[in-house]
Amino acid sequence: MLSSRMRTAAANVFSGIAIGLTADVAIAAWGVNLQPPVSPIGHDILELHNLILLICLIIFVVVFSFMFYSLYAHRKSKGHEAAQFTHSTKAEVVWTVIPFLILVGMAIPSTATLIKMEDTSKADLTVKITGYQWKWQYEYLDHGVGFYSTLSTPRAQIEGIAPKGEHYLLEVDKPLVIPTNKKVRFLLTANDVIHAWWIPQFGIKKDAIPGYINEMWTLVETPGTYRGQCAELCGRDHGFMPIVVEAKSPAEFDAWLASQKQGQAKDTVDAAKVWSKDELLAHGEKVYANCVACHGTDGKGVPGAFPAIAGSLVATGPVAAHVGVVMDGKTGTAMQAFKNQLSDLDIAAVVTYQRNALGNNTGDIVQPTQVSSVR
């Protein structure tokens, strides 16, 4: 049995041969193997990948060696005459038994890895992940902490006005934080359409399906920041819902968790405060990032697809109706309900912002207590 190091080396050589057929630029831009794994499942998948690739390399060498030898040794110029027979029982048995044994040999480690991937028992932490168009919600079910994670790449970079950053389209405002060397169980679902949560270095990817709960797990061995993406076509901004996970030591994770609980307590206090118009506008501008995908940075929307906020009957009409649309969405349209996604303060601020910016100037102010009363 070949060692894992030998299998890895062989896989890299075979991949290198394939990539070597392309331009030098491609060789410089792409690696020759999977991303370095940081979890037990990731390591198993890489080992399995290298083993299967090595088997494919051996089959390639054996088959093409026989083929080229036959072409050379039995060529017409040597006067070779073809054998006259209709079938060979021995040949049929050989080309049936050998592939069967190869497939069985590949199935044993594959099945062991698949069984290990599905074992979510004895988890140290459970996180519920819900996919939305186009963001992720994370809930730490054992600790009462939750938040939404949204793309934070500036619109100027997306629209080509500013140079693209190092982590273009792979950066978020609030990453998922998990402890290292702890088994973390993920429960996946979706609120609207099918999404898929995928972190290559963890070796995990699974669909998030509305009305259904999927499970998977990971155990990250090395602290760091790991990035992934939604891997299921989920609509217009599918490419704008990245995943960022920060793996911290258990002590650092506990400190982060405590800070999140304090922050949520502060949010409760802030919701009871009377906010000035300027404070609401400043906060509302940040919250409006949730609306940019459909309504645009200037509030003019996309003609024929998404309505404008500038001068709209909703943003200049009755305040209660405006708050209701933001909270409950609008049936039959792309306008989703934000009452479970945004806090009372967030909704109050973004409604105030929409009514006093983006070409509107109603002078209306909405306080968090008003939104709370609607709930």
Secondary structure, DSSP 8 states (H G I E B T S, - for coil): ---HHHHHHHHHHHHHHHHHTS-HHHHHHS-SS-----SHHHHHHHHHHHHHHHHHHHHHHHHHHHHHHHHHHT-GGGT------S--HHHHHHHHHHHHHHHHHHHHHHHHHHHHHT---S-SEEEEEEEETTEEEEEETTTTEEEEE-B-S-HHHHTTSS---TTTT--BSS-EEEETTS-EEEEEEESSS-EEEEEGGGTEEEEE-BT--EEEEE---S-EEEEEEE-S--STTGGG-EEEEEEE-HHHHHHHHHHHHHHHHHHHHHHTS---HHHHHHHHHHHGGGTHHHH-TTS--BTTTB--STT-HHHHS-HHHHHHHHHH--TTSS----TTTS-HHHHHHHHHHHHHSTT--------HHHHHHH-
